[in-house]
Amino acid sequence: MRSYPDPHLLNADLHCHSNVSDGKLSPAELARVAHENGVRVWALTDHDEIGGIAQAACAAKALGLHFIAGVEISVTWANETLHIVGLNVSPDDNSLLHGLASVRAGREARAREMSGQLALAGIEGAYEGAMKYVGNPDLISRTHFARFLVSQGCCADVSEVFQKYLTPGKPGYVPHQWATLTQAVGWIKAAGGQAVIAHPGRYRLTDLMMHALLEEFKELGGEGIEVVTGSHTVDQYARFAKVSLSYGFKASRGSDFHGPGESRVALGALPALPDGCVPIWHDWNME
């Protein structure tokens, strides 16, 4: 990394979503926004899907933007839904492709059940309404339902939707069994990638459970955690910087951008990683 004598100052955004999963913009549009916002190293990490990688890579190359092929895998661990980001994965790896297909397979049935639950709460036609916002028919998600609920005037924005609907104990929530942590990390490693725990501060885990998660993740070969992310508060930046050092994880940085008007932070607009962290990109060849 001779071009970046201080890796902490590199504007790397390694977590965002296109309309191939639940983002608003196409992979090519995301590349343009990332470039305009001064991002130097960019990863597309769609949920359980790598169908946008080729378009993203082509657009990034045309802009002179260093591109990282990524994915965000949905995981069930201790009855909680977690997300594991894979960076530098090979999009042609069969184990990854088959694994992601198995995770996506349950989304259709879950979506129809969610629609039924919302109908019981007086909101009709939610499945059909959500599908109007879906770019990839194999990947209908809660975010698509949230956009429909906003369009119906049920809530002012997507953030309010997730306060009133679609979460545990609220109308429209349907639990689902995703991949195991072992499977997710295994698929990422088989594809030559690095596994990173996405936004660890967002999970409803006690300190003891968080310790157990981090220990198991490390034992499985996980390499990093997101420290600076659009889902963390400023205090959590410092907290998870210390966690990364304590457990020997590299630190990642990503906005978790889904689209204009829906995301807390724009692509590339996060602060730098705290001093002392070892960036996940520290040893990457980006000459």
N, C-alpha and C positions, 0 to 999 in steps of 0.2 A: 504493500500500500504506500509506495513512495510518493504518490500524488497527494496523500492526505497524512501529513506528519503527525497530526493529532486526530486519531480516529473518532474521538468524542464529538468533534465539530462537523463531521460528515452529516449532511442532511439526508438521512436514510429513512424512508417510510416503508415499513415491511409488513403492513397489515391494512388491506382495504378490499372492497367488494364491488364487483361489476354487476350488470343485469343478467349475467350468466347464473348468479345466485340471487342475492336479495338487495343488490345495489341498484341505483337509478341510472347510472351511466354505462355505456359500452366499455369494453376493455380499452379500445383506442381512445375514447374520450377521456378515460381516466389517465392514460399516458400523457395526453395533452395537458390536462390540469396539473398533474404532478410536475411536468416540465416547467409550466408557467409559474408554479409556486416554488421553484428553486430546488426541487428534489433531485439529488444526484444518483441515488440508488433506490430503486422502486420494486416492490413485490406485489403481485396480484395474489390474493389469498381467498378465493371464493369458498363458500361453505360446501364441503363434501363434493367438490367439482373442479376439474381442471380444463373444462371445455373452452375457457377464454384465454388460455395461455398462449396459443399460437398468435392470435390477433394482438394480444398485449405485447408480445415479444417483437413482432413486426413493427408496431407503432413506436415502441420505445427505441428500437434501432434507428428508425428514420429520424428521431429527435435527438439522437446521441445520448440517450438516457440508459444507464446501466440497469438491466432488468434481471430480476430474480424470479424464477418459477416457484410459485408457492401454492398452498392449500390450507384451509382451516377445517379440521376434522371434528365432528361432534362426538363427544364421549360421555358415557354414563359411568360415574365413579361415586361410590357410597351414596347412591340414589340422588346424586346431583348431576346436572348437565354441565360439563366442562368443554373447553375448546382447546385443541392442540394445533398449533400452526406448524406446518412443514415448510422449510425454506431450502432452496436449491434442489428441489426434487426433479427427478426425470419424469416428464409427462407421459413417457412411453412405457413405463414400468408396469408389467402386467399385475403384479401383486397389489400395487397402489390402485390401478384402474378397477380391478375386481373388488377390492375392499371398499372403495368409494361408491361403487354401484350398489353394494350390499347395504350401505348406510342410507343411500337415497331411496331404496326400495320401499321403506316404510312410510315415506312422507305423504303419499296420496291417501292412504287409509287414515292417517292421523288428521289430515286436513279436512276430510269429510266428517270425521268425528268432532273436530273443532267447530265446524259449521253447525252441526247438530246441537252442540252445547250453546252456541250463540243464539240459535233459534229459540231455545228454551228460555233465554234471557230477553226475547222479544226482538232479536235482530235477524231478520230473514235474508236468505240469499247470499250468505257470507262466502260460501265456496265459490260461486259464480263471480261474485264481486271481487274476491281476492285474485282469481285467475286473470282478471283484466290487467293486473299489475305484474304478472309473471312473465319473465323473458325466456325462461327455460322450463318447459312443462314437467320435467322430472324433478324440479326443485321448488315446490311451493313451500313457503315458510310462514312463520308468525308475522314477519315484517310485511308480507303481502296482505295478510288479514288486517294488520294495523293500518295500512294505507287505505284499505277499503273502509274501515271504521271512521277514519278521519274524513273521508269523502262523504260519508253519511251524516256527518255532524255529531257523531257520538262523542268525539273528543277533538280538542283543538289541534293536537299534533301527535306524532308517533310516540313521543315520550309519555304523554298523558295516557295513551292507550295502554302502555305497559304498566302503568300505575293502577288502572281500573279493570283491565282485561288480560287474558292470555298468559297469565302468570299463576303460579300455584295458589289455589284458594280463590281465584277470580274466574268469572265467566269466560268460557272458551279455552280454558287450559286443559290440555290432554297430555299426560305423561307419556314418555316414549323411551324405549331402550335403544340407545345408540351403540356405537362401537365401544369395546373395552379399551382401557388405557394401553394395555399390552398390544392390542391389535393396531391402534393408531400409531404408536411409536414404531412398531414393527414395520408397518407399511411405509412410513416415512424413511426409515433407515434402509429398507430394501430398495427404495427409489433413490438412494444416495444422498438423502437430505438430512437436515438437522431439525430435531423436534424441539419446539418452544411452547411453554405454557402461555396461552393468551390471557391477558388481563387478569392475573391471579387475584387482584384486590376486589374483583366483582363477585367472587363466589362466596356463598354463605357457609363458610367453613370455620370451625373453631380453630384456635392455635394448634391444638393437638392434631386435628384432622389435616390442617395445612402442612404440618410437619410430616405426617404420614404420606400425603400426596407427593411432596417434594422428594422424600426419601425413595418412594417407589418409582417415581419418574426418573430419578437419577440412576437407580439400579437397572432400569430398563434401557438406559442409554440416552435419555433426554439430555439436551445440551444447554438449553437456555430458558429464560423467562422474560416476558415483557415487563419492562420497568417503567418506561415512559410511554403511555398510551392514552388515547382519547377517553378511555374508560376509567382512568385513575385520577384521583385528586393530586394536588401538589404534595401533600403529606405522604401519599402512597408512593410517589416517585422515590422519596428518601427511604421509606420503609423497605420497598422491594429492591432498591439498590443494595441495602444491607443484606437482605435475604440472598441475593445473587452471590454476594461475596462469601457469606456464611456457608452456603451449600456448594460453592464452586461452579455456579452456573454463569454462562455468558449473558449479557443484558441485551435485550432487543427493544426496538422503538417502532411504534406504528400507530397511526391515527384511528384505525378501525373506521375509516371513512366509508359511508354508504351512499352519500349524495347530498347535493345542496339542500339546505333547509332541514336536514334530518340528523346531521352529525354535529357533535360538540366541537370538533376540531377539523379544520380543513386539511387536505393532504399537504404534508410538509410543514405544517405550522406548529408542531410540538417543540418544546425546548430541548436542548441537548441532553444527553445522558449525564447523570451526576458523575463527578470526578471519582475515580477509583474503580468504577465498573469496567469490566472487559467487554467491549462491544461484540455482539454476535458476528459482526463482519470483520473483526480484527485480522483474521488470517485469510480472508477471501482474496482471490487474485482478481483485482479490478484495474489492472494496467490497460 
